[in-house]
């Protein structure tokens, strides 16, 4: 099971007119969403968790980064925690390095392959 945590922060500063410092009140709201086989993410939830739109999620599906649906079925598709992890990583690659989603898909695929090969070497006590 995985959790998505969304938080929002509201700050309000008040000045009562005295010579003392202004008072700042902060309200933080955290909303957690559980992800499991019984409770997968919708395309809209995945887009929201990544700070993206549905068109971006559709492109993730087309490129094979997340989901198993066709592009036409993306809006009704269900996504698991592995899909969320890949989508967040693709989003980070775009944000931090300015790569396209095509490049992000290749990078993620290569990272997965390196992890698989390392695990294989560890199993054979070679790494």
C-alpha positions, 0 to 999 in steps of 0.5 A: 500500500502507498500513500499520497500526501497533499498538503496546503498551507495558508498564512495570514499575517495580522498587525494590530497597530501596536509597535510590536511585531505582526502575528502570523498564523499558519494552517497546514492541511494534509490529505492522504490517499491510500493506493492499493489494488482495491483502491487504485488511482484514476488518471485525474488523481495521477495527474493531480499527484504529479501537478500535471494535466490529463494530456500529460498522463495520456502521453505517459501511457502512450510512451509506456511510462505508466499504465497498461491502457491505450491512449483512448482508454487513459481517462478510465484507466487505473494506476498503481503505486509503481505507476505513480512512482514512475510518473513522479520520476518522469515529472522530476526529470522534466523539471530538473533536467528539461528532458522531453517525456520521450527522453524520460521514458528512455532514462527510466527504462535504462534505470530499470534495466541497470537495477535488474542487472545489478540484482542479477549480479548480486544473486550470483554473488558477483556484485 
